[in-house]
């Protein structure tokens, strides 16, 4: 059995033997070679993206700049907490047990959400007979710029307003 690499297809086909071309080696100092390689390695697309972003930033309005800022800074000024309320059709004995348990745990009342509502220190979602939802409120009075940022951040996440909890509070 003959291997394909050892057998030529036709005797008339000849592959010319070529030597590798000799490149002229530039005699440059090491620092110049380093700068030359850096210049070659930096992609023009990278530079174009950077300059394009700078030019784009010059035409942004102040609202667009606020929308592009990191939301972490605004979230540091926001307090998010859970609220648990007894369902209205819960029996009186269950409501009393719920009130006793909340008092034992030391959970403060949260009358802004309605009667029988508390601010628990943990998530109580999935417990039958409780209506649990979250509220996010500013911890300090926000400046006009921060209020706009908070409003755009809440609107971008489809969080509805919850005015009974206070000014700027939302229901995430």
N, C-alpha and C positions, 0 to 999 in steps of 0.2 A: 504494500500500500504506500503510495507516494503522498507526501504532504503538499498542500497547495502552495506553501511558501518556497518549496524547492523546485517546483516545476514551472517553467515559463509557458505562457499561452502560445506564443508564436516565436519562432526563431528570428523572424525579421524585425521584431520590435526591440529596439535598443534604447535604454535609458541613459542619457548622457551623464557623465559624472561631473558635477559642478562643485567647486570649492566654495566655502562660505566667504562672503565679501568681507574685506577688511575695512573696519570703520576707523576713521581718523580719531584718535583719542586726544581729547582736548587736555592740555596741560593747564589746569586751573588750580588755584589755591583751595584748600579744603573749605574755607568759609564761603568762598564764591560758589563752589559746587553745592554746598548745603543750601544756600539761598536759591540757587537755580532749581534744585529738587523741590524745595518748598513751593516755589512759583509754579512748577509743573503739576505738583500734587494738589494744589488748591483748585477746586472745581469752579469754573466760571459760573455755573448754575448756583453754587452756594453764594458767591458774591452777589449775583443778580438778585437772589431771594432776599438777602440782607438789605441791599439798597432799595429794593422794591418795597420792603416792609417799612423802611424809614420814610420813603416818599408817601406811602399809603397813610402813615400816621399823621403826616402834615395836613391831610385833607379831612381827617375825622372831626366830627363835632364833639362837644364836651360830653353829650349823652352817649355817643358811641364809644368814647374813651372809658366812660364809667362802666359801660356794659362789657368791655374787654378786660377790665381789671380782674384780678384773681378774687374769687368769692371768699377765700379763706379769711381775708381781713375783715369782711363784714360778718362772717359767721362767728368770729371771736367776740363780737358784741351782742350776739343773739343767744337767748336762753331757750332751749327746747325741752319741753317736759310733757309727760303723759297725764291725761285726766281720765278718771273712771267715774261713771255715774250709774246708779241703779236704774234699771229699765222701769218705765212707769207702770207696766202691768205686773210687776213683781209683788208678791204677797207681803203683807205688813210684817210677818215674822221674818221673812227673808231680808227685808229692808232693815229691820232691827239688827239681825245678825251681821249684815254687811256694815252697818254703822258701828257696831261693837268691834268688829275686826279692824276697821279703819282706825278707830280710837286706840286699840291695842298697839297697832303698828306705829302710831304717832303721825299719821298722815293728816296734813292740814285740810280743812274744808276749802272748796273752791266754788264759792257761790256764783261766780261769774258765768259758769257753765249751767247752773241750775241748782235746785235743791237736791241734796243727797249726793253731791259730786265732791270728789277728793282728788288731791295730787299725790298719787302713790310714788314710792321711791323705786318701783320696778314696773315693768310692763305686765299688764294683766290681760292682754288680748287672749281671746279664746275661752274666757270663763263665762259660763252661761249665766245670763241675768245681768251682765254688766255691759254698758256701752263705753268703749274705750277709744279715745282719740288723742292726737298730739296737738300741742299748741306751741308756737314759736313766737317769742316776744323779744323786743330789744331790751337789754339790761340797763342801758343808759339812754338818755335823750340823744337821738342821732342828729347830726348836722343835716342841712338840706341836701348836700351831696350824698351823704350816707343813706338818707331816707330814699332818695331816687335809686341808689344802688340796691337797697333792700327791696324796693318795690319791683325793680326789673328782675332781680334774682328770684323773688317769690312768683312773679308772673311767668318766668321762664320754666319754673318747676310746677306750674298749674296749682299753686297753693292759694286757696281762697281766703279772703279776709275774715277775721274773727274779731269784730270790733268790741264785743262785750268783754273780752279779756283785756283790752287796753288799746292804746294808740299804736298802730303798726303791727299788731299781732295777726298771725295767720294760722290757718289750719292745714298743716302739711299732710 
